[in-house]
Amino acid sequence: MAAARFVRRAGGGQCVLVAPELFDQRDTDGVVVLLTPAPHPRHHAEAREAALLCPGGAITVHTS
């Protein structure tokens, strides 16, 4: 269902707080890193919420 793709730096880390199973944040520069591009269905709601909370639209969620 969901594939989140990081397209630019956000810096806020809201997605990491909402979905730590899906995202991490690098200590060196604060860039958010996608841990799994195709999350398990049990994480789809978190992926959508992270995309909504992410400043600047750095995360997109695609449905198939």
PDBQT receptor file of N, H, CA, C and O in Angstrom, charges set to zero:
ATOM      1  N   MET A   1       0.814  -1.184   0.000  1.00  0.00    +0.000 N 
ATOM      2  CA  MET A   1       0.000   0.000   0.000  1.00  0.00    +0.000 C 
ATOM      3  C   MET A   1       0.857   1.247   0.000  1.00  0.00    +0.000 C 
ATOM      4  O   MET A   1       0.727   2.079  -0.897  1.00  0.00    +0.000 OA
ATOM      5  N   ALA A   2       1.709   1.394   0.957  1.00  0.00    +0.000 N 
ATOM      6  H   ALA A   2       1.814   0.717   1.686  1.00  0.00    +0.000 HD
ATOM      7  CA  ALA A   2       2.408   2.662   1.105  1.00  0.00    +0.000 C 
ATOM      8  C   ALA A   2       3.871   2.527   0.737  1.00  0.00    +0.000 C 
ATOM      9  O   ALA A   2       4.526   1.532   1.047  1.00  0.00    +0.000 OA
ATOM     10  N   ALA A   3       4.353   3.533   0.083  1.00  0.00    +0.000 N 
ATOM     11  H   ALA A   3       3.821   4.341  -0.168  1.00  0.00    +0.000 HD
ATOM     12  CA  ALA A   3       5.782   3.663  -0.144  1.00  0.00    +0.000 C 
ATOM     13  C   ALA A   3       6.110   5.118   0.103  1.00  0.00    +0.000 C 
ATOM     14  O   ALA A   3       5.683   5.995  -0.648  1.00  0.00    +0.000 OA
ATOM     15  N   ALA A   4       6.853   5.369   1.131  1.00  0.00    +0.000 N 
ATOM     16  H   ALA A   4       7.200   4.657   1.741  1.00  0.00    +0.000 HD
ATOM     17  CA  ALA A   4       7.208   6.743   1.450  1.00  0.00    +0.000 C 
ATOM     18  C   ALA A   4       8.567   7.018   0.847  1.00  0.00    +0.000 C 
ATOM     19  O   ALA A   4       9.446   6.156   0.851  1.00  0.00    +0.000 OA
ATOM     20  N   ARG A   5       8.735   8.208   0.334  1.00  0.00    +0.000 N 
ATOM     21  H   ARG A   5       8.021   8.908   0.330  1.00  0.00    +0.000 HD
ATOM     22  CA  ARG A   5       9.997   8.551  -0.320  1.00  0.00    +0.000 C 
ATOM     23  C   ARG A   5      10.426   9.920   0.172  1.00  0.00    +0.000 C 
ATOM     24  O   ARG A   5       9.688  10.899   0.051  1.00  0.00    +0.000 OA
ATOM     25  N   PHE A   6      11.620   9.977   0.725  1.00  0.00    +0.000 N 
ATOM     26  H   PHE A   6      12.219   9.182   0.823  1.00  0.00    +0.000 HD
ATOM     27  CA  PHE A   6      12.158  11.247   1.196  1.00  0.00    +0.000 C 
ATOM     28  C   PHE A   6      12.680  12.006  -0.006  1.00  0.00    +0.000 C 
ATOM     29  O   PHE A   6      13.519  11.497  -0.749  1.00  0.00    +0.000 OA
ATOM     30  N   VAL A   7      12.190  13.216  -0.201  1.00  0.00    +0.000 N 
ATOM     31  H   VAL A   7      11.509  13.629   0.402  1.00  0.00    +0.000 HD
ATOM     32  CA  VAL A   7      12.605  13.959  -1.385  1.00  0.00    +0.000 C 
ATOM     33  C   VAL A   7      13.409  15.210  -1.074  1.00  0.00    +0.000 C 
ATOM     34  O   VAL A   7      14.094  15.726  -1.957  1.00  0.00    +0.000 OA
ATOM     35  N   ARG A   8      13.349  15.710   0.144  1.00  0.00    +0.000 N 
ATOM     36  H   ARG A   8      12.793  15.290   0.861  1.00  0.00    +0.000 HD
ATOM     37  CA  ARG A   8      14.177  16.847   0.529  1.00  0.00    +0.000 C 
ATOM     38  C   ARG A   8      14.274  16.900   2.047  1.00  0.00    +0.000 C 
ATOM     39  O   ARG A   8      13.517  16.235   2.754  1.00  0.00    +0.000 OA
ATOM     40  N   ARG A   9      15.203  17.689   2.531  1.00  0.00    +0.000 N 
ATOM     41  H   ARG A   9      15.818  18.229   1.956  1.00  0.00    +0.000 HD
ATOM     42  CA  ARG A   9      15.449  17.769   3.959  1.00  0.00    +0.000 C 
ATOM     43  C   ARG A   9      14.326  18.502   4.665  1.00  0.00    +0.000 C 
ATOM     44  O   ARG A   9      13.887  19.562   4.218  1.00  0.00    +0.000 OA
ATOM     45  N   ALA A  10      13.861  17.935   5.769  1.00  0.00    +0.000 N 
ATOM     46  H   ALA A  10      14.217  17.073   6.132  1.00  0.00    +0.000 HD
ATOM     47  CA  ALA A  10      12.819  18.560   6.567  1.00  0.00    +0.000 C 
ATOM     48  C   ALA A  10      13.417  19.144   7.833  1.00  0.00    +0.000 C 
ATOM     49  O   ALA A  10      13.170  20.305   8.157  1.00  0.00    +0.000 OA
ATOM     50  N   GLY A  11      14.197  18.355   8.547  1.00  0.00    +0.000 N 
ATOM     51  H   GLY A  11      14.397  17.411   8.283  1.00  0.00    +0.000 HD
ATOM     52  CA  GLY A  11      14.879  18.841   9.728  1.00  0.00    +0.000 C 
ATOM     53  C   GLY A  11      14.087  18.799  11.013  1.00  0.00    +0.000 C 
ATOM     54  O   GLY A  11      14.684  18.816  12.090  1.00  0.00    +0.000 OA
ATOM     55  N   GLY A  12      12.772  18.745  10.949  1.00  0.00    +0.000 N 
ATOM     56  H   GLY A  12      12.288  18.730  10.074  1.00  0.00    +0.000 HD
ATOM     57  CA  GLY A  12      11.959  18.760  12.158  1.00  0.00    +0.000 C 
ATOM     58  C   GLY A  12      11.933  17.441  12.897  1.00  0.00    +0.000 C 
ATOM     59  O   GLY A  12      11.840  17.414  14.125  1.00  0.00    +0.000 OA
ATOM     60  N   GLY A  13      12.013  16.354  12.165  1.00  0.00    +0.000 N 
ATOM     61  H   GLY A  13      12.088  16.376  11.168  1.00  0.00    +0.000 HD
ATOM     62  CA  GLY A  13      12.014  15.035  12.783  1.00  0.00    +0.000 C 
ATOM     63  C   GLY A  13      10.661  14.548  13.259  1.00  0.00    +0.000 C 
ATOM     64  O   GLY A  13      10.583  13.561  13.990  1.00  0.00    +0.000 OA
ATOM     65  N   GLN A  14       9.588  15.226  12.853  1.00  0.00    +0.000 N 
ATOM     66  H   GLN A  14       9.652  16.028  12.259  1.00  0.00    +0.000 HD
ATOM     67  CA  GLN A  14       8.253  14.799  13.282  1.00  0.00    +0.000 C 
ATOM     68  C   GLN A  14       7.933  13.383  12.820  1.00  0.00    +0.000 C 
ATOM     69  O   GLN A  14       7.278  12.628  13.538  1.00  0.00    +0.000 OA
ATOM     70  N   CYS A  15       8.390  13.024  11.633  1.00  0.00    +0.000 N 
ATOM     71  H   CYS A  15       8.922  13.637  11.050  1.00  0.00    +0.000 HD
ATOM     72  CA  CYS A  15       8.103  11.686  11.122  1.00  0.00    +0.000 C 
ATOM     73  C   CYS A  15       8.772  10.616  11.979  1.00  0.00    +0.000 C 
ATOM     74  O   CYS A  15       8.228   9.525  12.153  1.00  0.00    +0.000 OA
ATOM     75  N   VAL A  16       9.937  10.925  12.507  1.00  0.00    +0.000 N 
ATOM     76  H   VAL A  16      10.379  11.811  12.366  1.00  0.00    +0.000 HD
ATOM     77  CA  VAL A  16      10.642   9.973  13.368  1.00  0.00    +0.000 C 
ATOM     78  C   VAL A  16       9.860   9.763  14.660  1.00  0.00    +0.000 C 
ATOM     79  O   VAL A  16       9.777   8.645  15.168  1.00  0.00    +0.000 OA
ATOM     80  N   LEU A  17       9.295  10.829  15.182  1.00  0.00    +0.000 N 
ATOM     81  H   LEU A  17       9.363  11.738  14.769  1.00  0.00    +0.000 HD
ATOM     82  CA  LEU A  17       8.511  10.722  16.409  1.00  0.00    +0.000 C 
ATOM     83  C   LEU A  17       7.219   9.946  16.190  1.00  0.00    +0.000 C 
ATOM     84  O   LEU A  17       6.801   9.179  17.058  1.00  0.00    +0.000 OA
ATOM     85  N   VAL A  18       6.584  10.139  15.039  1.00  0.00    +0.000 N 
ATOM     86  H   VAL A  18       6.923  10.762  14.334  1.00  0.00    +0.000 HD
ATOM     87  CA  VAL A  18       5.311   9.492  14.738  1.00  0.00    +0.000 C 
ATOM     88  C   VAL A  18       5.502   8.045  14.293  1.00  0.00    +0.000 C 
ATOM     89  O   VAL A  18       4.700   7.176  14.635  1.00  0.00    +0.000 OA
ATOM     90  N   ALA A  19       6.567   7.786  13.529  1.00  0.00    +0.000 N 
ATOM     91  H   ALA A  19       7.219   8.492  13.251  1.00  0.00    +0.000 HD
ATOM     92  CA  ALA A  19       6.763   6.459  12.938  1.00  0.00    +0.000 C 
ATOM     93  C   ALA A  19       8.222   6.018  13.047  1.00  0.00    +0.000 C 
ATOM     94  O   ALA A  19       8.918   5.940  12.035  1.00  0.00    +0.000 OA
ATOM     95  N   PRO A  20       8.693   5.729  14.257  1.00  0.00    +0.000 N 
ATOM     96  CA  PRO A  20      10.094   5.334  14.419  1.00  0.00    +0.000 C 
ATOM     97  C   PRO A  20      10.437   4.002  13.752  1.00  0.00    +0.000 C 
ATOM     98  O   PRO A  20      11.611   3.696  13.544  1.00  0.00    +0.000 OA
ATOM     99  N   GLU A  21       9.418   3.213  13.418  1.00  0.00    +0.000 N 
ATOM    100  H   GLU A  21       8.464   3.462  13.588  1.00  0.00    +0.000 HD
ATOM    101  CA  GLU A  21       9.662   1.957  12.709  1.00  0.00    +0.000 C 
ATOM    102  C   GLU A  21       9.996   2.207  11.243  1.00  0.00    +0.000 C 
ATOM    103  O   GLU A  21      10.579   1.355  10.572  1.00  0.00    +0.000 OA
ATOM    104  N   LEU A  22       9.616   3.395  10.754  1.00  0.00    +0.000 N 
ATOM    105  H   LEU A  22       9.142   4.087  11.299  1.00  0.00    +0.000 HD
ATOM    106  CA  LEU A  22       9.776   3.706   9.334  1.00  0.00    +0.000 C 
ATOM    107  C   LEU A  22      10.883   4.704   9.044  1.00  0.00    +0.000 C 
ATOM    108  O   LEU A  22      11.452   4.706   7.952  1.00  0.00    +0.000 OA
ATOM    109  N   PHE A  23      11.196   5.567  10.036  1.00  0.00    +0.000 N 
ATOM    110  H   PHE A  23      10.735   5.565  10.923  1.00  0.00    +0.000 HD
ATOM    111  CA  PHE A  23      12.151   6.645   9.814  1.00  0.00    +0.000 C 
ATOM    112  C   PHE A  23      13.167   6.740  10.941  1.00  0.00    +0.000 C 
ATOM    113  O   PHE A  23      12.893   6.370  12.083  1.00  0.00    +0.000 OA
ATOM    114  N   ASP A  24      14.339   7.243  10.594  1.00  0.00    +0.000 N 
ATOM    115  H   ASP A  24      14.561   7.543   9.667  1.00  0.00    +0.000 HD
ATOM    116  CA  ASP A  24      15.375   7.577  11.568  1.00  0.00    +0.000 C 
ATOM    117  C   ASP A  24      15.916   8.937  11.154  1.00  0.00    +0.000 C 
ATOM    118  O   ASP A  24      15.640   9.414  10.053  1.00  0.00    +0.000 OA
ATOM    119  N   GLN A  25      16.682   9.554  12.032  1.00  0.00    +0.000 N 
ATOM    120  H   GLN A  25      16.906   9.166  12.926  1.00  0.00    +0.000 HD
ATOM    121  CA  GLN A  25      17.250  10.855  11.724  1.00  0.00    +0.000 C 
ATOM    122  C   GLN A  25      18.745  10.818  11.991  1.00  0.00    +0.000 C 
ATOM    123  O   GLN A  25      19.181  10.412  13.068  1.00  0.00    +0.000 OA
ATOM    124  N   ARG A  26      19.535  11.247  10.996  1.00  0.00    +0.000 N 
ATOM    125  H   ARG A  26      19.181  11.577  10.121  1.00  0.00    +0.000 HD
ATOM    126  CA  ARG A  26      20.984  11.229  11.139  1.00  0.00    +0.000 C 
ATOM    127  C   ARG A  26      21.421  12.269  12.163  1.00  0.00    +0.000 C 
ATOM    128  O   ARG A  26      20.945  13.404  12.157  1.00  0.00    +0.000 OA
ATOM    129  N   ASP A  27      22.327  11.867  13.034  1.00  0.00    +0.000 N 
ATOM    130  H   ASP A  27      22.713  10.944  13.039  1.00  0.00    +0.000 HD
ATOM    131  CA  ASP A  27      22.857  12.776  14.056  1.00  0.00    +0.000 C 
ATOM    132  C   ASP A  27      23.713  13.878  13.433  1.00  0.00    +0.000 C 
ATOM    133  O   ASP A  27      23.753  14.999  13.940  1.00  0.00    +0.000 OA
ATOM    134  N   THR A  28      24.390  13.560  12.344  1.00  0.00    +0.000 N 
ATOM    135  H   THR A  28      24.358  12.649  11.933  1.00  0.00    +0.000 HD
ATOM    136  CA  THR A  28      25.352  14.496  11.771  1.00  0.00    +0.000 C 
ATOM    137  C   THR A  28      24.710  15.735  11.164  1.00  0.00    +0.000 C 
ATOM    138  O   THR A  28      25.239  16.837  11.308  1.00  0.00    +0.000 OA
ATOM    139  N   ASP A  29      23.578  15.571  10.488  1.00  0.00    +0.000 N 
ATOM    140  H   ASP A  29      23.148  14.676  10.371  1.00  0.00    +0.000 HD
ATOM    141  CA  ASP A  29      22.969  16.714   9.807  1.00  0.00    +0.000 C 
ATOM    142  C   ASP A  29      21.458  16.826   9.967  1.00  0.00    +0.000 C 
ATOM    143  O   ASP A  29      20.847  17.739   9.412  1.00  0.00    +0.000 OA
ATOM    144  N   GLY A  30      20.848  15.915  10.715  1.00  0.00    +0.000 N 
ATOM    145  H   GLY A  30      21.345  15.174  11.167  1.00  0.00    +0.000 HD
ATOM    146  CA  GLY A  30      19.410  15.983  10.962  1.00  0.00    +0.000 C 
ATOM    147  C   GLY A  30      18.543  15.496   9.830  1.00  0.00    +0.000 C 
ATOM    148  O   GLY A  30      17.318  15.569   9.926  1.00  0.00    +0.000 OA
ATOM    149  N   VAL A  31      19.137  15.001   8.754  1.00  0.00    +0.000 N 
ATOM    150  H   VAL A  31      20.132  14.942   8.676  1.00  0.00    +0.000 HD
ATOM    151  CA  VAL A  31      18.359  14.505   7.627  1.00  0.00    +0.000 C 
ATOM    152  C   VAL A  31      17.644  13.216   8.036  1.00  0.00    +0.000 C 
ATOM    153  O   VAL A  31      18.229  12.325   8.653  1.00  0.00    +0.000 OA
ATOM    154  N   VAL A  32      16.376  13.148   7.678  1.00  0.00    +0.000 N 
ATOM    155  H   VAL A  32      15.901  13.871   7.177  1.00  0.00    +0.000 HD
ATOM    156  CA  VAL A  32      15.575  11.966   7.986  1.00  0.00    +0.000 C 
ATOM    157  C   VAL A  32      15.858  10.890   6.951  1.00  0.00    +0.000 C 
ATOM    158  O   VAL A  32      15.958  11.166   5.756  1.00  0.00    +0.000 OA
ATOM    159  N   VAL A  33      15.986   9.660   7.431  1.00  0.00    +0.000 N 
ATOM    160  H   VAL A  33      15.906   9.436   8.402  1.00  0.00    +0.000 HD
ATOM    161  CA  VAL A  33      16.306   8.518   6.586  1.00  0.00    +0.000 C 
ATOM    162  C   VAL A  33      15.126   7.550   6.606  1.00  0.00    +0.000 C 
ATOM    163  O   VAL A  33      14.616   7.198   7.670  1.00  0.00    +0.000 OA
ATOM    164  N   LEU A  34      14.708   7.133   5.439  1.00  0.00    +0.000 N 
ATOM    165  H   LEU A  34      15.122   7.419   4.575  1.00  0.00    +0.000 HD
ATOM    166  CA  LEU A  34      13.646   6.143   5.296  1.00  0.00    +0.000 C 
ATOM    167  C   LEU A  34      14.218   4.761   5.580  1.00  0.00    +0.000 C 
ATOM    168  O   LEU A  34      15.170   4.338   4.924  1.00  0.00    +0.000 OA
ATOM    169  N   LEU A  35      13.652   4.061   6.541  1.00  0.00    +0.000 N 
ATOM    170  H   LEU A  35      12.879   4.404   7.074  1.00  0.00    +0.000 HD
ATOM    171  CA  LEU A  35      14.162   2.739   6.919  1.00  0.00    +0.000 C 
ATOM    172  C   LEU A  35      13.567   1.623   6.070  1.00  0.00    +0.000 C 
ATOM    173  O   LEU A  35      14.236   0.628   5.789  1.00  0.00    +0.000 OA
ATOM    174  N   THR A  36      12.328   1.785   5.667  1.00  0.00    +0.000 N 
ATOM    175  H   THR A  36      11.785   2.593   5.896  1.00  0.00    +0.000 HD
ATOM    176  CA  THR A  36      11.674   0.770   4.846  1.00  0.00    +0.000 C 
ATOM    177  C   THR A  36      10.785   1.445   3.804  1.00  0.00    +0.000 C 
ATOM    178  O   THR A  36       9.830   2.134   4.163  1.00  0.00    +0.000 OA
ATOM    179  N   PRO A  37      11.087   1.256   2.517  1.00  0.00    +0.000 N 
ATOM    180  CA  PRO A  37      10.315   1.933   1.477  1.00  0.00    +0.000 C 
ATOM    181  C   PRO A  37       8.910   1.362   1.263  1.00  0.00    +0.000 C 
ATOM    182  O   PRO A  37       8.053   2.032   0.687  1.00  0.00    +0.000 OA
ATOM    183  N   ALA A  38       8.672   0.154   1.713  1.00  0.00    +0.000 N 
ATOM    184  H   ALA A  38       9.368  -0.391   2.180  1.00  0.00    +0.000 HD
ATOM    185  CA  ALA A  38       7.353  -0.467   1.568  1.00  0.00    +0.000 C 
ATOM    186  C   ALA A  38       6.936  -1.044   2.921  1.00  0.00    +0.000 C 
ATOM    187  O   ALA A  38       7.090  -2.242   3.158  1.00  0.00    +0.000 OA
ATOM    188  N   PRO A  39       6.411  -0.204   3.803  1.00  0.00    +0.000 N 
ATOM    189  CA  PRO A  39       6.088  -0.666   5.150  1.00  0.00    +0.000 C 
ATOM    190  C   PRO A  39       4.972  -1.706   5.180  1.00  0.00    +0.000 C 
ATOM    191  O   PRO A  39       4.112  -1.758   4.300  1.00  0.00    +0.000 OA
ATOM    192  N   HIS A  40       5.017  -2.518   6.208  1.00  0.00    +0.000 N 
ATOM    193  H   HIS A  40       5.715  -2.476   6.923  1.00  0.00    +0.000 HD
ATOM    194  CA  HIS A  40       3.983  -3.518   6.456  1.00  0.00    +0.000 C 
ATOM    195  C   HIS A  40       2.642  -2.796   6.633  1.00  0.00    +0.000 C 
ATOM    196  O   HIS A  40       2.610  -1.672   7.133  1.00  0.00    +0.000 OA
ATOM    197  N   PRO A  41       1.554  -3.421   6.233  1.00  0.00    +0.000 N 
ATOM    198  CA  PRO A  41       0.246  -2.776   6.373  1.00  0.00    +0.000 C 
ATOM    199  C   PRO A  41      -0.057  -2.237   7.773  1.00  0.00    +0.000 C 
ATOM    200  O   PRO A  41      -0.793  -1.259   7.904  1.00  0.00    +0.000 OA
ATOM    201  N   ARG A  42       0.482  -2.842   8.798  1.00  0.00    +0.000 N 
ATOM    202  H   ARG A  42       1.080  -3.637   8.692  1.00  0.00    +0.000 HD
ATOM    203  CA  ARG A  42       0.209  -2.346  10.146  1.00  0.00    +0.000 C 
ATOM    204  C   ARG A  42       0.835  -0.958  10.385  1.00  0.00    +0.000 C 
ATOM    205  O   ARG A  42       0.498  -0.289  11.362  1.00  0.00    +0.000 OA
ATOM    206  N   HIS A  43       1.735  -0.532   9.504  1.00  0.00    +0.000 N 
ATOM    207  H   HIS A  43       2.009  -1.075   8.710  1.00  0.00    +0.000 HD
ATOM    208  CA  HIS A  43       2.378   0.772   9.636  1.00  0.00    +0.000 C 
ATOM    209  C   HIS A  43       1.869   1.801   8.627  1.00  0.00    +0.000 C 
ATOM    210  O   HIS A  43       2.391   2.914   8.572  1.00  0.00    +0.000 OA
ATOM    211  N   HIS A  44       0.876   1.453   7.842  1.00  0.00    +0.000 N 
ATOM    212  H   HIS A  44       0.452   0.548   7.887  1.00  0.00    +0.000 HD
ATOM    213  CA  HIS A  44       0.375   2.376   6.828  1.00  0.00    +0.000 C 
ATOM    214  C   HIS A  44      -0.187   3.655   7.442  1.00  0.00    +0.000 C 
ATOM    215  O   HIS A  44       0.048   4.744   6.917  1.00  0.00    +0.000 OA
ATOM    216  N   ALA A  45      -0.914   3.542   8.530  1.00  0.00    +0.000 N 
ATOM    217  H   ALA A  45      -1.105   2.658   8.957  1.00  0.00    +0.000 HD
ATOM    218  CA  ALA A  45      -1.494   4.738   9.168  1.00  0.00    +0.000 C 
ATOM    219  C   ALA A  45      -0.390   5.669   9.655  1.00  0.00    +0.000 C 
ATOM    220  O   ALA A  45      -0.502   6.887   9.515  1.00  0.00    +0.000 OA
ATOM    221  N   GLU A  46       0.677   5.107  10.227  1.00  0.00    +0.000 N 
ATOM    222  H   GLU A  46       0.768   4.117  10.341  1.00  0.00    +0.000 HD
ATOM    223  CA  GLU A  46       1.796   5.925  10.689  1.00  0.00    +0.000 C 
ATOM    224  C   GLU A  46       2.499   6.607   9.521  1.00  0.00    +0.000 C 
ATOM    225  O   GLU A  46       2.921   7.757   9.638  1.00  0.00    +0.000 OA
ATOM    226  N   ALA A  47       2.626   5.909   8.398  1.00  0.00    +0.000 N 
ATOM    227  H   ALA A  47       2.284   4.975   8.303  1.00  0.00    +0.000 HD
ATOM    228  CA  ALA A  47       3.257   6.505   7.213  1.00  0.00    +0.000 C 
ATOM    229  C   ALA A  47       2.447   7.693   6.723  1.00  0.00    +0.000 C 
ATOM    230  O   ALA A  47       3.013   8.733   6.386  1.00  0.00    +0.000 OA
ATOM    231  N   ARG A  48       1.124   7.548   6.681  1.00  0.00    +0.000 N 
ATOM    232  H   ARG A  48       0.664   6.703   6.955  1.00  0.00    +0.000 HD
ATOM    233  CA  ARG A  48       0.262   8.653   6.246  1.00  0.00    +0.000 C 
ATOM    234  C   ARG A  48       0.339   9.826   7.221  1.00  0.00    +0.000 C 
ATOM    235  O   ARG A  48       0.398  10.980   6.797  1.00  0.00    +0.000 OA
ATOM    236  N   GLU A  49       0.340   9.543   8.511  1.00  0.00    +0.000 N 
ATOM    237  H   GLU A  49       0.293   8.605   8.856  1.00  0.00    +0.000 HD
ATOM    238  CA  GLU A  49       0.424  10.610   9.506  1.00  0.00    +0.000 C 
ATOM    239  C   GLU A  49       1.767  11.345   9.413  1.00  0.00    +0.000 C 
ATOM    240  O   GLU A  49       1.820  12.572   9.500  1.00  0.00    +0.000 OA
ATOM    241  N   ALA A  50       2.836  10.585   9.236  1.00  0.00    +0.000 N 
ATOM    242  H   ALA A  50       2.792   9.589   9.166  1.00  0.00    +0.000 HD
ATOM    243  CA  ALA A  50       4.159  11.200   9.103  1.00  0.00    +0.000 C 
ATOM    244  C   ALA A  50       4.198  12.138   7.898  1.00  0.00    +0.000 C 
ATOM    245  O   ALA A  50       4.778  13.222   7.973  1.00  0.00    +0.000 OA
ATOM    246  N   ALA A  51       3.590  11.729   6.797  1.00  0.00    +0.000 N 
ATOM    247  H   ALA A  51       3.120  10.848   6.736  1.00  0.00    +0.000 HD
ATOM    248  CA  ALA A  51       3.563  12.571   5.601  1.00  0.00    +0.000 C 
ATOM    249  C   ALA A  51       2.778  13.855   5.859  1.00  0.00    +0.000 C 
ATOM    250  O   ALA A  51       3.165  14.924   5.387  1.00  0.00    +0.000 OA
ATOM    251  N   LEU A  52       1.690  13.754   6.597  1.00  0.00    +0.000 N 
ATOM    252  H   LEU A  52       1.376  12.886   6.981  1.00  0.00    +0.000 HD
ATOM    253  CA  LEU A  52       0.893  14.943   6.909  1.00  0.00    +0.000 C 
ATOM    254  C   LEU A  52       1.634  15.913   7.822  1.00  0.00    +0.000 C 
ATOM    255  O   LEU A  52       1.511  17.129   7.675  1.00  0.00    +0.000 OA
ATOM    256  N   LEU A  53       2.402  15.375   8.762  1.00  0.00    +0.000 N 
ATOM    257  H   LEU A  53       2.502  14.387   8.882  1.00  0.00    +0.000 HD
ATOM    258  CA  LEU A  53       3.100  16.209   9.741  1.00  0.00    +0.000 C 
ATOM    259  C   LEU A  53       4.422  16.772   9.235  1.00  0.00    +0.000 C 
ATOM    260  O   LEU A  53       4.950  17.729   9.802  1.00  0.00    +0.000 OA
ATOM    261  N   CYS A  54       4.947  16.191   8.186  1.00  0.00    +0.000 N 
ATOM    262  H   CYS A  54       4.519  15.414   7.726  1.00  0.00    +0.000 HD
ATOM    263  CA  CYS A  54       6.272  16.572   7.725  1.00  0.00    +0.000 C 
ATOM    264  C   CYS A  54       6.253  17.945   7.057  1.00  0.00    +0.000 C 
ATOM    265  O   CYS A  54       5.507  18.158   6.101  1.00  0.00    +0.000 OA
ATOM    266  N   PRO A  55       7.067  18.875   7.555  1.00  0.00    +0.000 N 
ATOM    267  CA  PRO A  55       7.090  20.200   6.952  1.00  0.00    +0.000 C 
ATOM    268  C   PRO A  55       7.670  20.165   5.537  1.00  0.00    +0.000 C 
ATOM    269  O   PRO A  55       8.609  19.420   5.257  1.00  0.00    +0.000 OA
ATOM    270  N   GLY A  56       7.118  20.950   4.685  1.00  0.00    +0.000 N 
ATOM    271  H   GLY A  56       6.355  21.555   4.913  1.00  0.00    +0.000 HD
ATOM    272  CA  GLY A  56       7.649  21.060   3.332  1.00  0.00    +0.000 C 
ATOM    273  C   GLY A  56       7.326  19.896   2.425  1.00  0.00    +0.000 C 
ATOM    274  O   GLY A  56       7.836  19.840   1.306  1.00  0.00    +0.000 OA
ATOM    275  N   GLY A  57       6.490  18.957   2.866  1.00  0.00    +0.000 N 
ATOM    276  H   GLY A  57       6.075  19.003   3.775  1.00  0.00    +0.000 HD
ATOM    277  CA  GLY A  57       6.124  17.846   2.014  1.00  0.00    +0.000 C 
ATOM    278  C   GLY A  57       7.277  16.943   1.648  1.00  0.00    +0.000 C 
ATOM    279  O   GLY A  57       7.320  16.411   0.538  1.00  0.00    +0.000 OA
ATOM    280  N   ALA A  58       8.220  16.759   2.571  1.00  0.00    +0.000 N 
ATOM    281  H   ALA A  58       8.184  17.191   3.472  1.00  0.00    +0.000 HD
ATOM    282  CA  ALA A  58       9.410  15.948   2.299  1.00  0.00    +0.000 C 
ATOM    283  C   ALA A  58       9.081  14.469   2.172  1.00  0.00    +0.000 C 
ATOM    284  O   ALA A  58       9.890  13.704   1.649  1.00  0.00    +0.000 OA
ATOM    285  N   ILE A  59       7.918  14.055   2.636  1.00  0.00    +0.000 N 
ATOM    286  H   ILE A  59       7.260  14.677   3.061  1.00  0.00    +0.000 HD
ATOM    287  CA  ILE A  59       7.530  12.645   2.561  1.00  0.00    +0.000 C 
ATOM    288  C   ILE A  59       6.277  12.540   1.718  1.00  0.00    +0.000 C 
ATOM    289  O   ILE A  59       5.321  13.292   1.909  1.00  0.00    +0.000 OA
ATOM    290  N   THR A  60       6.288  11.611   0.793  1.00  0.00    +0.000 N 
ATOM    291  H   THR A  60       7.064  11.000   0.637  1.00  0.00    +0.000 HD
ATOM    292  CA  THR A  60       5.084  11.307   0.033  1.00  0.00    +0.000 C 
ATOM    293  C   THR A  60       4.728   9.835   0.254  1.00  0.00    +0.000 C 
ATOM    294  O   THR A  60       5.607   8.988   0.414  1.00  0.00    +0.000 OA
ATOM    295  N   VAL A  61       3.460   9.555   0.259  1.00  0.00    +0.000 N 
ATOM    296  H   VAL A  61       2.746  10.243   0.129  1.00  0.00    +0.000 HD
ATOM    297  CA  VAL A  61       2.992   8.188   0.423  1.00  0.00    +0.000 C 
ATOM    298  C   VAL A  61       2.191   7.841  -0.823  1.00  0.00    +0.000 C 
ATOM    299  O   VAL A  61       1.257   8.547  -1.202  1.00  0.00    +0.000 OA
ATOM    300  N   HIS A  62       2.579   6.743  -1.444  1.00  0.00    +0.000 N 
ATOM    301  H   HIS A  62       3.338   6.170  -1.136  1.00  0.00    +0.000 HD
ATOM    302  CA  HIS A  62       1.921   6.286  -2.670  1.00  0.00    +0.000 C 
ATOM    303  C   HIS A  62       1.129   5.039  -2.363  1.00  0.00    +0.000 C 
ATOM    304  O   HIS A  62       1.603   4.156  -1.649  1.00  0.00    +0.000 OA
ATOM    305  N   THR A  63      -0.066   4.962  -2.892  1.00  0.00    +0.000 N 
ATOM    306  H   THR A  63      -0.451   5.680  -3.472  1.00  0.00    +0.000 HD
ATOM    307  CA  THR A  63      -0.875   3.753  -2.741  1.00  0.00    +0.000 C 
ATOM    308  C   THR A  63      -0.903   3.011  -4.061  1.00  0.00    +0.000 C 
ATOM    309  O   THR A  63      -0.847   3.604  -5.138  1.00  0.00    +0.000 OA
ATOM    310  N   SER A  64      -0.992   1.699  -3.946  1.00  0.00    +0.000 N 
ATOM    311  H   SER A  64      -1.037   1.217  -3.071  1.00  0.00    +0.000 HD
ATOM    312  CA  SER A  64      -1.040   0.906  -5.181  1.00  0.00    +0.000 C 
ATOM    313  C   SER A  64      -2.296   0.075  -5.232  1.00  0.00    +0.000 C 
ATOM    314  O   SER A  64      -2.512  -0.658  -6.198  1.00  0.00    +0.000 OA
TER     315      SER A  64
